[in-house]
Amino acid sequence: MRKYFFILIFGLFTSSVFSQTSIDTTITDQQVLKNDTIVKKDVDEGLNKVDRDLMRNNLDSFLEMQKERKAKEKRQAFIRIGIGIAFLIILIIGLNRRRKKAA
């Protein structure tokens, strides 16, 4: 019985010690601004002319692909509209013929 009591007291003591130790994890606004400036400075220094040209080329190719996709969608829309108009004309002609036969 005494053994269990000792284990209980030891467990409570260690848990209270670990729960009361806290690390100050608050970051002030000045630290955030300082870190952001350092990161931005490092990023700006890390990007040389070749990297910037590569990113610009990638962006240009992406924009070109996007323009091609929009042009393709526009062409497909005009085709669908044309097919719809053609079926509408065929329907009108068919209804007119049926009306002439009935009269």
N, C-alpha and C positions, 0 to 999 in steps of 0.2 A: 504494500500500500504506500509506503514511504517512497518507493521508487517511482510510482506514478505521480505522486505529488511533486517530486523533484523535477520530473519531465515536464509537468504542466507549468510549474513556476519558470523553468528555463525557457520553455517555448513562449510564454507570455513576455518574458523579459527581452528575448531576442526580437520578437515581433514589434514590441514597443520601441526598441532602439532603432530598428530599420524604418519604422513608420515615421519617426520624428526627424530623421536626417533627411533634409530636403536641400536640393541644389537650386540656387537662384537661377532660374531659366528665363527670367524676364529680359527682354532686349529693349533698349531705349531707342527712340527715334533717331538719335544721332548715330548710334551704332549701325542702324539699318541704312541710313544715308551714306555713311562711310563705306560700308560693305558694297552697296550698290555702285558707288563711284569707283571703287577699286575693281569690281567685276567689269564695269563698263570700260574702264581704261584698259584692262587686260584684253577684253574682247576686241577693242579697237586696235590695239597693238598687234593682236594675233591675226587680224585680217589684213593680209597684204593685197597688193594689186591683183595678183593672180586669183586669189580667193574671191575677191569682189567681182572680177570679170567672169569667173565660173558661175557665181550666183546669178549675175545679170543674164548670162546666156541661158541658164536653167529657167529663169523667170520668163525670158523672151520666148523660149520654146514652149513653155506651159501656156502662155497667152496665145501663141500661134495655134496650138492644139485646141484651145478653147474656141477660138474664132472658127476653125475648121468644123468643129462639132456643131456650133450654132448654125453655120451655113448649111450643113447637112440636114439638121432638123428643120430649117426653113424650107429647104427643097422638098423634103418629105411632106411637110405640111401643105405646100402648094400642090403636090401630086394628089394628096388625099382630097383636097378641095376640088381639084379638077375631076377626079373620079366621082365625087358626090354630085357635081353639076351634071356630068354625063349621065348618071343614073336618073337624075331628076328630069332631064330632057327625054330620056327613054320612057320614063313613067308618063310624062305628059302626052307624048306621041301615042303610047299604048292606050291611054284613057280616051283620047280623041278618036281613035279608030273604033274602039268599042262603042262609043257614043254614036258614031256614024252608022254602024251596023245595026244598032238597036232602033234607030230612027227610020 
